Amino acid sequence: MEQRNDVHFAIESNMKLGIFSRLTAGYLALLFLLAASSMYAIIRLHQFGAGSLQNLVTDMKIFDYEKKVVDSILSQRRYEQKYILTKDAALYRQFLTEKESFHRHLALMDQIANTPLKQEALRKIRAHYQHYEHLVDSEVGHLKEDRPYSGNWYKEEKTRASEAVLEQLENLEDYTYADTAAGMEYASQAGTSVWRVAIYSFLITFLFAIVLSFLITRSITNPLMSLVKRTREISTGVFRGDLNISSPPEVSELAHAFNAMCNKLQAAERTKSDFFSMISHELRTPLTTVKEGTNLLLEHVGGPISEKQETLLSIMSSETNRLIDLVNLILDLSKIEAGMMTYSFEEGSIVSLVEQATMEITPYVAAKKIELKKLTDGTPPPCRIDSERILIVLRNLIGNAVKFTPEGGRITISTRHLSGEIAVSVSDTGAGIPLETLPTVFDKFKGENQKQGTGLGLAIVKHTITAHGGRVWAESKPGEGSTFTFTLPC
């Protein structure tokens, strides 16, 4: 399969122009445009004498239509403003009548516009007017459905759009005046306009040269920028070998090698994840057996034990629980990264989950003599969440805060309702996180402090919050503590 892809890639590369060929073709195209523009100027000069009268008639029509279009847009502004205030259907019908008149006369001008400047002005008029139409239709829709909206914003936007239409109409009028004056002057002195035609032809050719140069340059730089972007993704652990860009053969060959590298990195990452998952599965059963056996011995099922034996068994039970928790964390993270983690979203209260998480950790907090404060801004609304997963997030964040806060310290858990989301922050007065490690604090095996944890808890926190459509980040100043905040849409 890989050999077939290589053959297909080689065929595609041979069919595309290289960088040198593209530049050569571009220069030849420019020379062709220069020759074509010169011929065009000669032909136009020959045709202008016969067409000057027709052009003059056309310009007079454009003046007439332009005046009617100006009157129409001003009338529309009056009628729609009155309709917004009074909701009188008759005013809205008058607005629609003027709207039809506007489109009719604009279409007539489109048919007779005889210069690129006029056509460009008409294109801009239509674009600005379409924006104005959209604003009016949207505002009328709000009024008819009795939905709240920002009237001042609509008024300002409609004013800007209508003024833009009027401005382009003025430009169109200026272009028409200029064409009329030029036509009348050429009718009396045709020879004096030769140099003007030559200049216009040169300007058009110059614009084409700029556009052509831009396209050739972009066909080279855009693929390179795509490669740069994908390289940055690799630095964040994203190994996607699906880079498919249309580019010169030289860059295509580089992209092909890049995809091959990404596929190999992705395979290595998958092998590593599968290894951790397999080891975790293999460890969980014997660890559970050891845990149950230790508990039975502690309960004196096998007979009486000495105080020293009980101490050793308690240590074994604690360490076994720690290993089981680690195995469960690795399995959860493997499921998340494989896209196999399922979530059960239901309406739930963040405040009640905070209460439950803090109640569970109260003995640990009391043992370290830590002050635990909970702040709630108003009554946050319920959100669609997986309560069990969010509870795990809270346990991780609060547990980390307790773990890294010294005796006599303080932990603050604040819940506040922002615009369209709920934010929960967990702040501590611990040693803080070094600035150089703060950007990677949510990466797996690079947690807040590897000496006191596995570095998996915060990675699971990030994946869980992202799956809920939220955001999570950390703020810290060494020596002043840390603050972990996550938001959930609601």
C-alpha angles and dihedrals in degrees: 000000000000090000090051090052090050091053091048090049092050092051092050092048092052090051094055127079117249124231093264092048091049093052091047092049089049093054091048090050090053092051089049091051091051091052092044092049091051092051090046091055092052093048093046092052089052092049097042096075092057093041101044094091092048090048091053091053090048092052092052090053091049090053090053095047091044091056091050091048091051091050090047096052091047091050091049090053091052095046097045092047091051090046091052089054100041104021087219108165091209090062090051091051090052088050090053091049091054089045091057090048090052093052092045095053092041089054090051090053090049089056096052102033102124105182134059091238092056092046091049091049090050090049091053091045090054092046094050091044092051087054090050091049091050092052093049093047091048093049092046088050090054090050095048093047091041092233120158116250142156106273094182091055092051091047093052093045093048090048091052092047094048092045089051089053091050091047092053090046088055089050089050089051091049091050091049092049090050092049091048093050091046091049093050092047093049091048088064099031110022093165094061093064096059093093091048092056089049091052093048090050090050092051092051090049090048091053090049089050091053093048092047092048089049093051094048092047092047092050087061103036098042095062090047090052089050089054091049091050093049090047089056089052089055089056088059093051099262109133107184116162096189100100105146114172133163104234145132115294092256092059093038090058089052091049090050091053089046092054091050090052092049092050091053092048090048091051090050091050091049091049090052093050092047089050093053091045093050094047091048092052091048093049100046098069098050091041091053089050092051090048094052092045092051091049091051091052091049088052089055092242090142094045137280119326132198125251091252091051091049090053091051092047091050090053090049091050092049094048091045090054089049091052092047090051090050092050091049091050091052092048092049092049091048090052091048094049091046091051092241098116111112124208129203106209117200137151107280142163118245091199093059091049090051089051091051094047093048092046091053093053097041095102091053090048092049092049091056092042091236122162110234117198127185120199123188123186105215119306110318113214121244118270135206101256144141097250095200093052094045089048088056088051091052092046090052095048096042092042091053091048091053092044094054098037115093124226113290092024129128135241122194124195112191128184120192136171113232130178104306096338145064121235124204120190129189113196128183138181096229130126093287130225123288111252093235092059098040095089091056099040092112095048116107116263088011099083129152094287121001091195091066103031148021098255091235102100097071092044089057090047091056094047092047095049091045090052088055091054093251138118133240131192142160132229124190145161116200109251094014103072136250138273123207116193132183131179131206126195115243 
